[in-house]
Amino acid sequence: MLITCIPCYRGYHYTSSPVLQVIPAMSCQSEAHNHDHTHDHSHAHDLPSSDPNAGDKNSLYSKIDREHVRALNAAGGDEAGKNVIKPWDLREDELQHCESDADDSLIINIPFTAQIKLRSIILKTGPGDLTPESCHLYVNEPGLDFSSVSDRPAKEVVQLVPQRESVEYALRPSKFSAVTSIQLVFPNNISDGEDETTRVYYVGFKGEWNELTRNPDGIILYEAQANPSDHAKLREQVGGSQLGM
């Protein structure tokens, strides 16, 4: 998938055909272009806050069921998967992360406590060869694992930008309008087989939410031990552009 870089003030504006795009964090310079070139606004919006959603009113951090986050093929198991669910003001933190174990494939299953309409996902990954090449997003499939993922098309496939800072990727809201859980599949990293570790520091979401009228159905299932043969099937399908494309 082609990503086009267009200069945009202090960074780059990335777009990818047909709809996916990377949304650059707004700088003070770009803010000035939106309110009569004045600088009378506060600069405290980037500082840590006791409010876990501080910095963006559309952050869905408080609607993530962090206790039930699951991670497959993660060094440290499910607890490592929970490490990437952080408040908005800690999105650039590198003290805690989740990284793959047996190879460079990784699945993170994230349930919500509300019904979500997703508009974007924010990821901080890497650095370098530890950066996932892509993120395949599945919706409301809490039992997804390496043995079943090859049989199911992803709702969206996001080609990731290899940079150290967190990146926001726009999603098609029509595909993510009634989300109670989301499954993130990282099939491989960008090292072309040179490094068997994929690392994720932060996963966040923006969008809208409604209270659930009932609890999400089903029991979350997960593999107790990584099965390399299932991971190989996943990488083969990614190489053949069969997942979600």
SULTA-V255590 format. One record per residue. N is the residue number from 0. RES is the residue in one letter. SS is DSSP state (H for helix, E for strand, C for the rest). NEAR is the number of other ideal C-beta (glycine too) atoms within 12 Angstrom. Layout:
[[N;RES;SS;NEAR] [N;RES;SS;NEAR]]
//
This chain:
[[0;M;C;24] [1;L;C;12] [2;I;E;23] [3;T;E;18] [4;C;E;17] [5;I;E;15] [6;P;E;11] [7;C;E;21] [8;Y;C;18] [9;R;C;17] [10;G;E;22] [11;Y;E;21] [12;H;E;24] [13;Y;E;29] [14;T;E;23] [15;S;E;27] [16;S;C;13] [17;P;C;12] [18;V;C;19] [19;L;C;33] [20;Q;E;30] [21;V;E;33] [22;I;E;29] [23;P;C;28] [24;A;C;29] [25;M;C;23] [26;S;C;17] [27;C;H;22] [28;Q;H;16] [29;S;H;18] [30;E;H;22] [31;A;H;18] [32;H;C;16] [33;N;C;14] [34;H;C;13] [35;D;C;10] [36;H;C;13] [37;T;C;11] [38;H;C;13] [39;D;C;11] [40;H;C;15] [41;S;C;10] [42;H;C;12] [43;A;H;13] [44;H;H;21] [45;D;H;20] [46;L;C;14] [47;P;C;18] [48;S;C;17] [49;S;C;10] [50;D;C;18] [51;P;C;23] [52;N;C;26] [53;A;C;21] [54;G;C;28] [55;D;C;30] [56;K;C;15] [57;N;C;24] [58;S;E;36] [59;L;C;38] [60;Y;H;35] [61;S;H;24] [62;K;H;33] [63;I;E;37] [64;D;C;27] [65;R;H;27] [66;E;H;15] [67;H;H;26] [68;V;C;35] [69;R;E;38] [70;A;E;40] [71;L;E;43] [72;N;C;41] [73;A;E;38] [74;A;C;26] [75;G;C;20] [76;G;C;23] [77;D;H;28] [78;E;H;19] [79;A;H;28] [80;G;H;39] [81;K;H;28] [82;N;H;30] [83;V;C;44] [84;I;C;44] [85;K;C;34] [86;P;C;27] [87;W;H;37] [88;D;H;25] [89;L;H;30] [90;R;C;37] [91;E;C;26] [92;D;C;21] [93;E;C;23] [94;L;C;11] [95;Q;C;25] [96;H;C;36] [97;C;E;42] [98;E;E;37] [99;S;E;38] [100;D;C;28] [101;A;C;24] [102;D;C;31] [103;D;C;39] [104;S;C;44] [105;L;E;49] [106;I;E;47] [107;I;E;49] [108;N;E;44] [109;I;E;46] [110;P;E;36] [111;F;E;37] [112;T;E;24] [113;A;E;27] [114;Q;E;27] [115;I;E;39] [116;K;E;28] [117;L;E;43] [118;R;E;30] [119;S;E;34] [120;I;E;42] [121;I;E;44] [122;L;E;43] [123;K;E;38] [124;T;E;45] [125;G;C;32] [126;P;C;24] [127;G;H;18] [128;D;H;22] [129;L;H;32] [130;T;C;34] [131;P;E;44] [132;E;C;34] [133;S;E;41] [134;C;E;41] [135;H;E;41] [136;L;E;42] [137;Y;E;33] [138;V;E;35] [139;N;C;29] [140;E;C;33] [141;P;C;32] [142;G;C;26] [143;L;C;37] [144;D;C;35] [145;F;C;36] [146;S;C;23] [147;S;C;23] [148;V;H;39] [149;S;H;29] [150;D;H;18] [151;R;C;25] [152;P;C;22] [153;A;C;35] [154;K;C;32] [155;E;E;36] [156;V;E;33] [157;V;E;41] [158;Q;E;33] [159;L;C;39] [160;V;C;37] [161;P;C;25] [162;Q;C;25] [163;R;C;19] [164;E;C;26] [165;S;C;35] [166;V;E;40] [167;E;E;38] [168;Y;E;40] [169;A;E;29] [170;L;C;36] [171;R;C;25] [172;P;H;21] [173;S;H;15] [174;K;H;27] [175;F;C;34] [176;S;C;21] [177;A;C;25] [178;V;E;40] [179;T;E;36] [180;S;E;40] [181;I;E;44] [182;Q;E;40] [183;L;E;49] [184;V;E;47] [185;F;E;50] [186;P;C;41] [187;N;C;37] [188;N;E;35] [189;I;C;28] [190;S;C;23] [191;D;C;13] [192;G;C;16] [193;E;C;13] [194;D;C;23] [195;E;C;26] [196;T;C;33] [197;T;C;46] [198;R;E;38] [199;V;E;47] [200;Y;E;34] [201;Y;E;37] [202;V;E;46] [203;G;E;42] [204;F;E;42] [205;K;E;31] [206;G;E;35] [207;E;E;24] [208;W;E;28] [209;N;E;18] [210;E;E;14] [211;L;C;20] [212;T;C;10] [213;R;C;9] [214;N;C;19] [215;P;C;28] [216;D;C;14] [217;G;C;16] [218;I;C;13] [219;I;C;30] [220;L;C;20] [221;Y;C;28] [222;E;C;29] [223;A;C;12] [224;Q;C;16] [225;A;C;29] [226;N;C;22] [227;P;H;21] [228;S;H;16] [229;D;H;29] [230;H;H;35] [231;A;H;23] [232;K;H;24] [233;L;H;39] [234;R;H;32] [235;E;H;19] [236;Q;H;29] [237;V;H;31] [238;G;H;19] [239;G;C;13] [240;S;C;17] [241;Q;C;21] [242;L;C;32] [243;G;C;28] [244;M;C;19]]
//
